[in-house]
Amino acid sequence: FFRLFLCLSELHTVLVGGRGAACKMAPPENEEEIYEEVSLSKMTYDELTECYTYRCVCGDWFSISVEKIARGQTIAPCGYCELSIRVVDIPDSMVRKKES
Protein backbone atom coordinates (compact mmCIF):
# COMPACT_ATOMS: atom_id res chain seq x y z
CA PHE A 1 0.00 0.00 0.00
CA PHE A 2 2.76 2.45 0.88
CA ARG A 3 4.50 1.89 -2.48
CA LEU A 4 1.20 2.74 -4.19
CA PHE A 5 0.97 5.92 -2.11
CA LEU A 6 4.51 6.96 -3.06
CA CYS A 7 3.93 6.43 -6.75
CA LEU A 8 0.58 8.22 -6.66
CA SER A 9 2.25 11.08 -4.83
CA GLU A 10 4.96 11.19 -7.50
CA LEU A 11 2.32 11.11 -10.24
CA HIS A 12 0.46 13.97 -8.58
CA THR A 13 3.70 15.94 -8.40
CA VAL A 14 4.31 15.42 -12.12
CA LEU A 15 0.74 16.40 -13.04
CA VAL A 16 0.53 19.58 -10.96
CA GLY A 17 4.17 20.56 -11.38
CA GLY A 18 4.79 21.03 -7.67
CA ARG A 19 6.74 19.12 -5.06
CA GLY A 20 4.90 16.64 -2.84
CA ALA A 21 5.91 16.50 0.82
CA ALA A 22 5.54 12.71 0.95
CA CYS A 23 7.89 12.04 -1.95
CA LYS A 24 11.41 13.46 -2.02
CA MET A 25 11.87 14.41 -5.63
CA ALA A 26 15.03 16.50 -5.55
CA PRO A 27 18.00 14.71 -7.10
CA PRO A 28 21.14 14.44 -4.99
CA GLU A 29 23.54 17.33 -5.32
CA ASN A 30 26.60 15.14 -5.89
CA GLU A 31 27.65 11.58 -6.61
CA GLU A 32 28.43 10.88 -2.95
CA GLU A 33 24.73 10.99 -2.14
CA ILE A 34 23.95 8.02 -4.41
CA TYR A 35 23.61 4.96 -2.18
CA GLU A 36 24.06 2.43 -4.99
CA GLU A 37 23.41 1.72 -8.64
CA VAL A 38 20.57 -0.71 -9.31
CA SER A 39 19.68 -2.36 -12.59
CA LEU A 40 16.14 -1.64 -13.74
CA SER A 41 15.64 -5.40 -14.15
CA LYS A 42 16.14 -5.85 -10.37
CA MET A 43 13.39 -3.37 -9.56
CA THR A 44 9.71 -4.26 -9.17
CA TYR A 45 7.28 -2.77 -11.69
CA ASP A 46 3.72 -1.88 -10.68
CA GLU A 47 1.40 -1.64 -13.70
CA LEU A 48 -1.27 0.27 -11.78
CA THR A 49 1.03 3.14 -10.80
CA GLU A 50 3.52 2.78 -13.65
CA CYS A 51 6.38 3.00 -11.15
CA TYR A 52 9.48 0.94 -10.48
CA THR A 53 10.37 0.35 -6.83
CA TYR A 54 13.29 -1.11 -4.91
CA ARG A 55 13.59 -1.73 -1.14
CA CYS A 56 15.73 0.76 0.77
CA VAL A 57 17.91 -0.26 3.72
CA CYS A 58 15.67 1.89 5.96
CA GLY A 59 12.72 -0.42 5.14
CA ASP A 60 10.91 1.99 2.84
CA TRP A 61 11.11 2.10 -0.98
CA PHE A 62 13.04 3.88 -3.69
CA SER A 63 10.59 4.85 -6.41
CA ILE A 64 10.78 6.18 -9.97
CA SER A 65 7.97 6.53 -12.49
CA VAL A 66 8.04 5.39 -16.10
CA GLU A 67 7.46 9.02 -17.08
CA LYS A 68 10.65 10.14 -15.30
CA ILE A 69 12.63 7.36 -16.97
CA ALA A 70 11.20 8.44 -20.34
CA ARG A 71 12.48 11.98 -19.65
CA GLY A 72 15.95 10.59 -19.01
CA GLN A 73 15.95 10.81 -15.23
CA THR A 74 17.76 7.98 -13.45
CA ILE A 75 17.67 8.96 -9.78
CA ALA A 76 15.13 7.21 -7.54
CA PRO A 77 14.79 8.76 -4.07
CA CYS A 78 13.64 6.88 -1.00
CA GLY A 79 10.24 7.96 0.24
CA TYR A 80 11.43 8.09 3.86
CA CYS A 81 15.15 8.64 4.29
CA GLU A 82 17.72 10.76 2.45
CA LEU A 83 19.14 7.96 0.30
CA SER A 84 18.79 7.78 -3.48
CA ILE A 85 19.78 5.19 -6.03
CA ARG A 86 20.83 5.53 -9.65
CA VAL A 87 18.85 3.28 -11.97
CA VAL A 88 21.09 1.70 -14.62
CA ASP A 89 20.68 -0.67 -17.55
CA ILE A 90 17.61 1.16 -18.82
CA PRO A 91 16.65 0.01 -22.34
CA ASP A 92 17.00 2.79 -24.93
CA SER A 93 13.41 2.13 -26.01
CA MET A 94 12.17 3.49 -22.64
CA VAL A 95 13.88 6.88 -23.02
CA ARG A 96 12.32 9.50 -25.29
CA LYS A 97 14.62 10.94 -27.91
CA LYS A 98 15.25 14.66 -27.45
CA GLU A 99 14.34 16.63 -30.54
CA SER A 100 16.96 19.07 -31.79
C-alpha positions, 0 to 999 in steps of 0.5 A: 500500500505504501508503495502505491501511495509513493507512486501516486504522490509522485504522479500527482507531483508530475501532473501539478508541477509542484513538489509533494511533501511525501515524496522526495523528488530532488535529485542528490547534489553530488555523486556521494549521495547516491547509495548504490546503482541498481539495474532496472531489471532488479526493480519491481514494476507496478502496472497500476502506478507505472512506477518501479520500486526497490527496497531501501535499507531503511525499510521503505522504498526507492521509487521512480515513475516510467514518465521520469525514466522516459524523460531521461531521469535515473535517480530514484529517491527513498520515500522516507530517508535521504538515500537515493539510487541511480537506476542503470541498464535502462533500455533505450526504447524506454527513453524518449529521444530529445528533438533538436 
